[in-house]
Amino acid sequence: MKKKLLTMSMAVVTAMLAGCGSQAEVTEVGAPESSVEVSEESSAAVDESSVGASDEANAEATTVEDEETPLAAALDPNTEYVFGTATLTFAEFYAGDVSSTDSYDAVSSATAKKYELFENMNTDFVDETTNAEGYHILGVKNVNVAVPADQVEDYKKINDSFVEASEQPSQYKIVSVEGEEADYSATVLNIADTVEDAEVELLTGSNWGDYQINITEKSTAYLRNTREDEGFAIGSGVQGVIVETQSGLKVGMEYLQSVWVQPYEVSFNISADNSHNTRVTFDNIDELSKLEEENIVSVTYINQNDAYVYNFAPVYVKPVLRDVKVKGTADVEALTFTVSEIPDALENPKLSVTYVVGEGHDAVRTVVYEGELTDTTVNFDEAAAKEAFADTTQEGSYTAVISSDNYANVAVTVE
């Protein structure tokens, strides 16, 4: 059995556990190359740049017997562990990884659909008859955990989903059992890659939430953006997503309210008037609300055995303009759209009006106006309007939003 020498200070170990992807953490740990398996070259680089170890210190390096065993810096060397998988609540899954887990509860789905979208989503779904009015998303399945060998039986009594594994996984949470409770450590992440060149857009007032983060990759193609998983490292198997801000706030996202099968989109609501997107009921709203007026700088995607970090320039989360009701009226014959009660607080307001025919993925959407809102009435683009109104067999509907420099998009109620 081949041996290798690994030297790592407690400072670096702490850095590995402390964060999921801020720029400072990536620099300190060397994220793109710092998979949990550490080669001799990368180990030496860490020693020289982050630890500053002398030749004498290197001579006293810790010996790891098995080259195929991942670096277990977070594990107690005097403790024997049993590895396996378990089903965890969202609070347990994100324990130690986010700023707070106090507000997590079960996510409610208003329909019996989409229960099979995510292979690691744990629900109370039974069948479409039993759950005709919906079901609850309870947490995450197949999470790798490390349990002290002398606590395994007690842990099984607490969490009967635990299934022992034959090998040590490359990524896991460490379990500590005390009495009838199990505590979970921060995830010992196996960072497969850190992406620094993706383009990030923050939409406001989308169909999926007050805010929606869209990540477009340039030099990589990890994030699924089609209807199939094939070829993507991050798809329906994703277990969690952590959004991090410049101030250090970290918020964990949940299935079917923030995390979607095409995971390049991440959405969230805050404590405000969400009448424009009641199709999604949000849990953990207290933590999500803290993202308002923050600068988002990182998104970390967590799979069962690895994680991917996306770092980018700060993206400001505009505040929501509360207690605002804007009304709009379309005149098809005059090809105009009139807006009333435009908030005075909006700086440089712009209006977008879309005519929609059909529903869901089959709907045809045509933007009939997009531009400045300098008057209460705007004129439709004639060519776009002609195209939009061409299908007279179906009755269409309008969606309209007002964007501005200083506030999140304001939805317009079309009468």
Sequence and secondary structure as in RCSB ss.txt:
>XXXX:A:sequence
MKKKLLTMSMAVVTAMLAGCGSQAEVTEVGAPESSVEVSEESSAAVDESSVGASDEANAEATTVEDEETPLAAAL
DPNTEYVFGTATLTFAEFYAGDVSSTDSYDAVSSATAKKYELFENMNTDFVDETTNAEGYHILGVKNVNVAVPAD
QVEDYKKINDSFVEASEQPSQYKIVSVEGEEADYSATVLNIADTVEDAEVELLTGSNWGDYQINITEKSTAYLRN
TREDEGFAIGSGVQGVIVETQSGLKVGMEYLQSVWVQPYEVSFNISADNSHNTRVTFDNIDELSKLEEENIVSVT
YINQNDAYVYNFAPVYVKPVLRDVKVKGTADVEALTFTVSEIPDALENPKLSVTYVVGEGHDAVRTVVYEGELTD
TTVNFDEAAAKEAFADTTQEGSYTAVISSDNYANVAVTVE
>XXXX:A:secstr
   EEE   HHHHHHHHH SS HHHHHHHTGGG  SS  HHHHHHHIIIII   HHHHHT EEES TTS   TTS
 TTS EEEEEEEEEHHHHTTTTSS  TT   EEESSS  TTS TTEEE    TTTTTT EEEEEEEEEEEEEEGG
GHHHHHHH TT EE SS  SSBEEEEEETTEEEE   B  EEEEE   EEEEEEEETTEEEEEEEE SS   B  
SS  TT SBSTT  EEEEEETTS EEEE BTTTB SSTTEEEE  SS  GGGTTS  SSHHHHHTTTT EEEEEE
EE SS EEEEEEEEEE      S  EEEEEETTTTEEEEES  TT SS EEEEEEEESSGGG EEEEEEEEE  S
SEEE  HHHHHHHT   SS  EEEEEEE SSS  EEEEE 
